[in-house]
Amino acid sequence: MIDFTLTEEQRQLQDLARRFAEKEVKPRAAEYDRQPDPRDSFAAEASRKACALGFHAMLVPEEFGGMGLGMQNFCLVIEELAAADIGFAMNFGVSCAISKMIADHATPAQAERWLRPYVDTSGATHHLLAFGGTEPSGGTEIVCPEPNPEYGTRSTAKRVGDDYVINGAKNFITNASRAELYGCMVRTDKSKPNFESNSIFFLTPDTPGFSVGKLEDKMGHRLMSNGELIFDNVQVSKDDMLGAEGGGLPIFASVLGVNSLGAGALALGLSRAAYAMAEDYARQRVIWGRPITQYQSIGNMLVDMKMQIEATRLLVQRVAWAADHDVHDGAIHHSMVKVYASEMARKVTVDAMQVLGGSGYMKDYPAEKYVRDSMVIPIYDGTNQVLRQFMAMDMY
């Protein structure tokens, strides 16, 4: 029987993340969010402290110095961080997903070379990872399942002896300019279909020919750095390749499952914060001698918000439990988490703003920020429209 009652260890972990987020992230989240230059929106000191607690290494096996947590514990922490600021939480959710991809598919020598320095927090820097998937042609294009080799990933890696030379560009990449290690998915044989010809490489930011281009000035998630990665005759060795040549797309698909659960936890944290704000306001706002919670229209809105949040939490917990217990439900359930949770977050945040009335539209309250932050969740890590398409292909 499935039991989602938190263990004492899980409660302690949740409490640690909550206290950290309340103290180190939430008090300055609005300040960073309102910086006009995206380069100034990154919470560097809070990120460094989060790494010191091991939040960047939650999914790294203990043998490489990580916390070795499962997906249920990962989701607990990400939800708590997202309740303080979803962009900040996303930085760590993405890094953890990439670290798990390395741990699951790297050779022992690669894992030692890439994970050990990433986990080590003895230096003064923040420790984050980035992965270049999305291209100017679109994030959906790179996962094209069609046999025509003209479709799919545009960036290439041409083999030269035992090395490869990468050319191309990636955009909207999380942790761009902040990561200490960058992964990328590129085509190593343009004569083959996309699903047979993608390969994954990892490189450090000082690699000749690699650079970070424009940083995006976004509507929301502003504490998360997103930007362009440029590859101009970047030379890497075969030892920098993760997995086999041509086997990149299945590896990339595996990290999308982690990202989907992470998106569910992110949506939960954001929605929880929006609901708490709306409920607190409604209890104190008095109209015609009564708190507005006592009017059916507002009371029903709050009840619906709470139900949607709790239903989403159960879905996230169920799929995370399955991942931790090797119950292979397939990618469809991970996609369900992402789609359902992201659309729930949009609705809950907009309804929370409505509860506040005109005040919700003003920057005196965080309602408008919650709405801005919610808009992109159905877009990243596979648009909900594309995920529904893939789910339908699996089901029918």
Secondary structure, DSSP 8 states (H G I E B T S, - for coil): -------HHHHHHHHHHHHHIIIIIHHHHHHHHT-SSGGG---HHHHHHHHHTTGGGTTS-GGGTS----HHHHHHHHHHHHHH-HHHHHHHHHHHHHHHHHHHHS-HHHHHHHHHHHH---SSS---EEEE--BTTBTTGGG---S-TTSS---EEEEETTEEEEEEEEEEEETTTT-SEEEEEEES-TTS-HHHHEEEEEE-TTSTTEEEEEE---SS-TTS-EEEEEEEEEEEEGGGEESSTTBHHHHHHHHHHHHHHHHHHHHHHHHHHHHHHHHHHHHH-EETTEEGGGSHHHHHHHHHHHHHHHHHHHHHHHHHHHHHTT----HHHHHHHHHHHHHHHHHHHHHHHHHTGGGGGSTTSTHHHHHHHHTTTTTSSS-HHHHHHHHHHHH-
